[in-house]
Amino acid sequence: MDEKKHVKFSGRLVFIGFGSVGQGTLPLILRHIDMPRERILIITADERGRKEAAEYGVQYVVKPLRLDNYVKQLEPLLSQGDFLLNLSVDVSSAALIEYCLRRGVMYLDTCIEPWHGMYTDGSLPPSRRSNYGLREVVLAMRKKYPKGATIIPTHGANPGLISHWVKRGMVNIAQDTWGDVKIPKNKKEWARLAMKLGIKAIHCAERDTQVADPRKERFEFANTWSVDGFVSEGRQPSELGWGTHEKHFPVDGHRHGYGCDSAIYLARPGMSVRVRSWTPSEGPYQGFMITHGEAISIADYLTVREKGKAIYRPTCHYAYHPCDDAVLSNHEIAGKNWTLQPKWRIFMDEIFDGVDELGALLMGHPRNAYWFGSRLSIEQARKLAPHNNATSLQVAAGVLSGMVWAMENPEAGIMEPDDLDYRRILDIADPYLGEIVGEYTDWTPLKDRGWLFEEDVDRSDPWQFKNIRVA
Ligand SMILES: NC(=O)c1ccc[n+]([C@@H]2O[C@H](COP(=O)([O-])OP(=O)(O)OC[C@H]3O[C@@H](n4cnc5c(N)ncnc54)[C@H](O)[C@@H]3O)[C@@H](O)[C@H]2O)c1
């Protein structure tokens, strides 16, 4: 592994949260950012990770941030030129972002989180609690603070690297279709390229096959990353970037009625919404359409407007097949009206096999569909960095690359993943992503569902016949 230092940093770095992503990210930061470890401080809400922090000689404090104490807690720790890395759950990203903008502190997180309890606060309309609503709050700060320290919300793997894979994927398709292609330089040019290619849908297509021993127990939620994070986003209404070509509005779909209008939400938890998608090793699969920031920001970024009217936008959403034990955990809580089990576990050292295949599936262009992303096995992840599984390392690579970009461009203001230079980001992240795969497929979500209809059934095929449901 090339241990090249990408950037020298002389400020202080404060982590908020040190769970699976934090613990996976620290070794990468120490390896690639030239800074003394004495200038790093970790603030969390529990003891998970104390041992790992001690192993690196990094200071560790258990003092959860809340609305009524965060300013007091952060005040003595951060000033202009420092860096706040938010890898927690239940801490408001918007509050920390505004705090940083006022003081000239750089900031990065991997999703836009609200304060504890807001996701389920029935006094707020679902739209305001959605990722769309949370993103609009952050975007509004762009207007209030047009200049300032670099703030990068949502830069893990997805959201995060997925935005860069979409761009790299589009460039590859354009090159394969038309030969040489001019790399777009800004939002307008990227959106025009997507329109010219005719991309109709973009899935963030992920299949995690990691398996552990001991496996999930009864009444336990098991996953390969935050159980808190997964369950809270999974119980949120499903959300998707809404393409201009769509002809049928979902019966339980809602528009937000404010903001960029790139997305809609469904009045159903994402963990209950199944969508079909495709990754190279898995082939077709059924995933969950769980709300994620990239579904909204990519759809917004690739919107082409004429005279203020959107004339082109792809449909964009997550299609997540988590590890099999997380699917079972989800099935268990669905039966209990989404009440979390009394026990939970993040699989790490007990994983004995599996791969996280995560990428962008770009559909509807002249070559039909193209998947571009990372295929990272547990064995590769363990060789590349300590304290990681395949899932956390993909996220940590996104965090590291975003942090380096911020330190190289310290006064860029609020920048979403889509606004960053995908080539610089992927140069930094790629060494941690296992195989970088780009693969075409003739699969579409419509291709192999016709057999559900009587007239499409080949009655000489007993397997098909046995499974038929007459439409
Ligand atoms: N963009 C992506 O690709 C991606 C992928 C995975 C996770 N994530 C996000 O990253 C974040 C961290 O994920 P994880 O798997 O490390 O989670 P985790 O559950 O393993 O850890 C969460 C951490 O937050 C800390 N915490 C909780 N409440 C806190 C508070 N009030 N103040 C300070 N710290 C607090 C906990 O002590 C813990 O250290 C989550 O928000 C998750 O949704 C993003």
Ligand as a Chemical Component Dictionary entry (heavy atoms), coordinates in Angstrom:
data_LIG
# 
_chem_comp.id                   LIG 
_chem_comp.type                 NON-POLYMER 
_chem_comp.pdbx_formal_charge   0 
_chem_comp.three_letter_code    LIG 
# 
loop_
_chem_comp_atom.comp_id 
_chem_comp_atom.atom_id 
_chem_comp_atom.alt_atom_id 
_chem_comp_atom.type_symbol 
_chem_comp_atom.charge 
_chem_comp_atom.model_Cartn_x 
_chem_comp_atom.model_Cartn_y 
_chem_comp_atom.model_Cartn_z 
_chem_comp_atom.pdbx_ordinal 
LIG N1  N1  N 0  -22.259 8.155  3.204  1  
LIG C1  C1  C 0  -21.992 6.898  3.474  2  
LIG O1  O1  O 0  -21.507 6.168  2.609  3  
LIG C2  C2  C 0  -22.204 6.341  4.838  4  
LIG C3  C3  C 0  -22.027 4.966  5.045  5  
LIG C4  C4  C 0  -22.133 4.465  6.324  6  
LIG C5  C5  C 0  -22.467 5.311  7.361  7  
LIG N2  N2  N 1  -22.718 6.617  7.126  8  
LIG C6  C6  C 0  -23.096 7.512  8.219  9  
LIG O2  O2  O 0  -21.956 7.708  9.026  10 
LIG C7  C7  C 0  -22.344 7.928  10.366 11 
LIG C8  C8  C 0  -21.552 6.993  11.254 12 
LIG O3  O3  O 0  -21.800 5.662  10.914 13 
LIG P1  P1  P 0  -21.178 4.493  11.792 14 
LIG O4  O4  O 0  -21.437 3.220  11.080 15 
LIG O5  O5  O -1 -19.806 4.845  12.194 16 
LIG O6  O6  O 0  -22.136 4.606  13.074 17 
LIG P2  P2  P 0  -21.997 3.902  14.491 18 
LIG O7  O7  O 0  -23.365 3.665  14.991 19 
LIG O8  O8  O 0  -21.051 2.769  14.429 20 
LIG O9  O9  O 0  -21.317 5.052  15.368 21 
LIG C9  C9  C 0  -21.991 6.229  15.682 22 
LIG C10 C10 C 0  -21.094 7.049  16.572 23 
LIG O10 O10 O 0  -21.793 8.267  16.913 24 
LIG C11 C11 C 0  -21.577 8.526  18.292 25 
LIG N3  N3  N 0  -22.639 9.385  18.816 26 
LIG C12 C12 C 0  -23.939 9.099  18.965 27 
LIG N4  N4  N 0  -24.592 10.150 19.523 28 
LIG C13 C13 C 0  -23.656 11.128 19.702 29 
LIG C14 C14 C 0  -23.686 12.425 20.238 30 
LIG N5  N5  N 0  -24.822 12.944 20.675 31 
LIG N6  N6  N 0  -22.536 13.126 20.302 32 
LIG C15 C15 C 0  -21.361 12.600 19.859 33 
LIG N7  N7  N 0  -21.280 11.366 19.325 34 
LIG C16 C16 C 0  -22.407 10.642 19.244 35 
LIG C17 C17 C 0  -21.564 7.137  18.928 36 
LIG O11 O11 O 0  -20.966 7.181  20.199 37 
LIG C18 C18 C 0  -20.736 6.379  17.894 38 
LIG O12 O12 O 0  -19.368 6.583  18.146 39 
LIG C19 C19 C 0  -23.857 7.666  10.404 40 
LIG O13 O13 O 0  -24.526 8.894  10.390 41 
LIG C20 C20 C 0  -24.123 6.916  9.137  42 
LIG O14 O14 O 0  -25.429 7.109  8.633  43 
LIG C21 C21 C 0  -22.582 7.146  5.886  44 
# 
loop_
_chem_comp_bond.comp_id 
_chem_comp_bond.atom_id_1 
_chem_comp_bond.atom_id_2 
_chem_comp_bond.value_order 
_chem_comp_bond.pdbx_ordinal 
LIG N1  C1  SING 1  
LIG C1  O1  DOUB 2  
LIG C1  C2  SING 3  
LIG C2  C3  SING 4  
LIG C2  C21 DOUB 5  
LIG C3  C4  DOUB 6  
LIG C4  C5  SING 7  
LIG C5  N2  DOUB 8  
LIG N2  C6  SING 9  
LIG N2  C21 SING 10 
LIG C6  O2  SING 11 
LIG C6  C20 SING 12 
LIG O2  C7  SING 13 
LIG C7  C8  SING 14 
LIG C7  C19 SING 15 
LIG C8  O3  SING 16 
LIG O3  P1  SING 17 
LIG P1  O4  DOUB 18 
LIG P1  O5  SING 19 
LIG P1  O6  SING 20 
LIG O6  P2  SING 21 
LIG P2  O7  DOUB 22 
LIG P2  O8  SING 23 
LIG P2  O9  SING 24 
LIG O9  C9  SING 25 
LIG C9  C10 SING 26 
LIG C10 O10 SING 27 
LIG C10 C18 SING 28 
LIG O10 C11 SING 29 
LIG C11 N3  SING 30 
LIG C11 C17 SING 31 
LIG N3  C12 SING 32 
LIG N3  C16 SING 33 
LIG C12 N4  DOUB 34 
LIG N4  C13 SING 35 
LIG C13 C14 SING 36 
LIG C13 C16 DOUB 37 
LIG C14 N5  SING 38 
LIG C14 N6  DOUB 39 
LIG N6  C15 SING 40 
LIG C15 N7  DOUB 41 
LIG N7  C16 SING 42 
LIG C17 O11 SING 43 
LIG C17 C18 SING 44 
LIG C18 O12 SING 45 
LIG C19 O13 SING 46 
LIG C19 C20 SING 47 
LIG C20 O14 SING 48 
# 
